[in-house]
């Protein structure tokens, strides 16, 4: 059976109270659906996000198959932090605190994600640290692929 995103929407509304193994199977199917979706509009699309010494990530790469990113994890595991790192670079380079916080707060500055510190909820503190955030794009032309 071939699954579509419409199937997943139906599944997700019926998952309240489901077992952890059921949720894991549903998540695996969703990832499979996203990875099978080829194509997209003609133009550049994000292919990979690379973080080095950013927040709790030492060296982390996020592959984005077919220009679609799906992040899943426990609360406070870093899903929003990946977007905090990538979106300002992809959009306009605006690093004001309200743009870095995915909830629009003004408490978190770039230093929070790089240096940590006693006032932050992160379990690390660095006096000095060099961090890198890189975005890799690829050209997509669905008409040439077929």
N, C-alpha and C positions, 0 to 999 in steps of 0.2 A: 504494500500500500504506500502510495506517495502522500506525504503530509505537506500541508501548506500553512502559512501564517494564520489563515482563518481557522484551521483545525486547532492551532495552539491557543487562540483566543477562547475557543469553546472549552478546551482543557483547563485553562488557567482559572476560569470562573467556577469550575467544579472541584478545585483542589483544596478547599477549606477543610482542614482536619485530615488531610491525606498523610500517609506514612512518609517517613524520610526517603525510603527506597522508591516509592511512587514519585515523589518530587524529583529525585535524581534522574529517574527514567524520563520524566517529562522534560527536564532540563536538557538531557542528552539529545532528545528528539528535536528540541527547539534549536540547539546548536547545529545539528545536522541539517535542519531546514535552512538556517541562515547560510551555511556553507554551500548548500546546493543552489542558492539563488545567484545565478550568474547575471551578467549584463549590467545595466544601469545607464544613466545618461552619458553622453559623450563629454569628455573633459577630464580634468584631474580629480582623483579621489584619494583619500587617505589610505595608505597601505600598512603603515607601521608607526607605533609610538615607542620611543626608546627613552628610558629614564635611567640616570646614573646619579647616585647619592641624592635622591630627592625623596623627602619624607622617610618612610621606612624601607624604601627600595634601594638596594645597593646597586644592582644592575638588573633591569627588567625590560623586556620587550613584549609588546602587545601586537600580535599580528592581526590584521583586519582584512579577512577574506572578503573579496567582492565589495569592499568599501563599507562593510557593516560590522559594527563592534557590539558585542554582547558581553557585559561584565556581570558576573554573579558572585556572591560571597556573603559571608556573615556581616552583621553590622560592624562598622568601624574597621573594615578590612582593607580599605583603600580604593574602593570603586569610584567614589566622587573625587578623590585626590588625583586619580589618573586624568579625569576630565579637567580638574583645576589646572593641571600641568599643561595639557594639550590645547584646550580651547583658546586661551589668550594668544598663543602662538599662531594657531590656525586662523583666528579671526582678525585681530587688530593689534596685538601686543600690549594691550592695556592691562597693567599689573596692579591697579588700585585694589585695595582689600575687598571692596564689595564685588569686584569682578572675580576674585580668586576664591571666594567662599561660595560654594554651590547653592547655599541658602540665602545669599545676599547680605550676610553679616559683614561687619567692618573690623572684626577682631583679628583676623588672620592676614598677616603680611607674608611676602615671599620668604622672609627670614624664618618664619614659623616652619615652613616645609623643608628648608635647607638646614638650619642650625638646631631646631628644636629648642629645648631649654626648660628650666624648672617651671615656668609659668604655662607651658603647653602640656597637653595631655599625652604627648609622645614620650616614649621611654628612653630618649637619647638627648644628649646635649653636646654640641660641638662649638668650640671657640671659632674655628675656621673650617670651611668646607667648600669644595668646588663641586657644583652640580651641573649636570647637562640634561637638557630636554631636547630631543630631536624628533621631528616628524618627517616621515618619508611618504611622498606622494607618487602615484603612477598615473599614466595616461590611459584612459579607457575610451575605446571606440568600438561599441558593439557591432556596428555595421561591418567593420574590417574583420572581426573575430568570426563571423559566420561564413 
